[in-house]
Amino acid sequence: MSDAQKFRWVFSFLMSLLMSGVMSGWVTWIVAGLNGHFFASWGRAFITAWPAAFTIVMLCAPSVQRLSQRIVMNRHLAANQPGA
């Protein structure tokens, strides 16, 4: 496995853990509040959300990174045009 492939797997793993953990906790808190079942509910929500988040990041991250690069580079090029 190349370094680029390893990076993609590690990035997807970490980003999906972060996003599914934060978002499932946030939504659980909004829906159920901080009650005695909060952590059990959050855990169930996280276990449900993480596989989907990982799959989405694996599939979509390269396209989103390319789009981000195009947006940033176009702004950079536009800012460096004469008369800008």
C-alpha positions as CSV (number, residue, x, y, z in Angstrom):
1,M,0.0,0.0,0.0
2,S,1.4,3.4,-1.0
3,D,1.8,6.3,1.4
4,A,-1.0,8.1,-0.4
5,Q,-3.3,5.2,0.2
6,K,-2.3,4.9,3.8
7,F,-2.9,8.6,4.3
8,R,-6.4,8.3,2.7
9,W,-7.4,5.4,5.0
10,V,-6.0,7.1,8.2
11,F,-7.5,10.5,7.3
12,S,-10.9,8.9,6.6
13,F,-10.8,6.9,9.8
14,L,-9.9,9.9,12.0
15,M,-12.2,12.4,10.2
16,S,-15.1,10.0,10.4
17,L,-14.5,9.3,14.1
18,L,-14.4,13.0,14.9
19,M,-17.4,14.0,12.8
20,S,-19.6,11.1,13.8
21,G,-18.6,11.4,17.5
22,V,-19.3,15.2,17.6
23,M,-22.4,15.1,15.5
24,S,-24.0,12.1,17.2
25,G,-23.3,13.7,20.6
26,W,-24.7,17.0,19.5
27,V,-27.9,15.6,18.0
28,T,-28.4,13.2,21.0
29,W,-28.0,16.2,23.3
30,I,-30.5,18.3,21.3
31,V,-33.1,15.5,21.1
32,A,-32.8,13.8,24.5
33,G,-31.0,16.3,26.6
34,L,-28.4,15.5,29.3
35,N,-30.3,12.8,31.1
36,G,-29.3,9.5,32.7
37,H,-29.4,7.7,29.3
38,F,-27.4,10.3,27.4
39,F,-24.1,8.3,27.1
40,A,-25.9,5.1,26.2
41,S,-28.0,6.9,23.6
42,W,-24.9,8.7,22.3
43,G,-23.0,5.4,22.0
44,R,-25.8,3.8,20.0
45,A,-26.0,6.8,17.7
46,F,-22.2,6.8,17.3
47,I,-22.1,3.1,16.5
48,T,-24.8,3.6,13.9
49,A,-23.3,6.8,12.4
50,W,-19.6,5.9,12.2
51,P,-19.7,3.3,9.4
52,A,-21.8,5.6,7.2
53,A,-19.4,8.5,8.0
54,F,-16.3,6.5,7.2
55,T,-17.8,5.3,3.9
56,I,-18.9,8.9,3.0
57,V,-15.4,10.3,3.8
58,M,-13.7,7.5,1.8
59,L,-15.9,8.2,-1.2
60,C,-16.3,12.0,-1.1
61,A,-13.0,13.4,0.4
62,P,-11.0,13.3,-2.8
63,S,-13.7,15.2,-4.8
64,V,-14.2,17.7,-1.9
65,Q,-10.4,18.2,-1.7
66,R,-10.2,18.9,-5.5
67,L,-13.2,21.3,-5.3
68,S,-11.6,23.1,-2.4
69,Q,-8.3,23.4,-4.2
70,R,-10.1,24.8,-7.3
71,I,-12.0,27.4,-5.2
72,V,-8.9,28.5,-3.4
73,M,-6.7,28.6,-6.5
74,N,-9.4,30.5,-8.5
75,R,-9.6,33.1,-5.8
76,H,-5.8,33.3,-5.7
77,L,-5.6,33.7,-9.4
78,A,-8.4,36.3,-9.5
79,A,-6.7,38.3,-6.7
80,N,-3.5,38.4,-8.7
81,Q,-5.1,39.7,-11.9
82,P,-4.3,43.2,-13.0
83,G,-6.9,45.6,-11.8
84,A,-8.0,43.4,-8.9
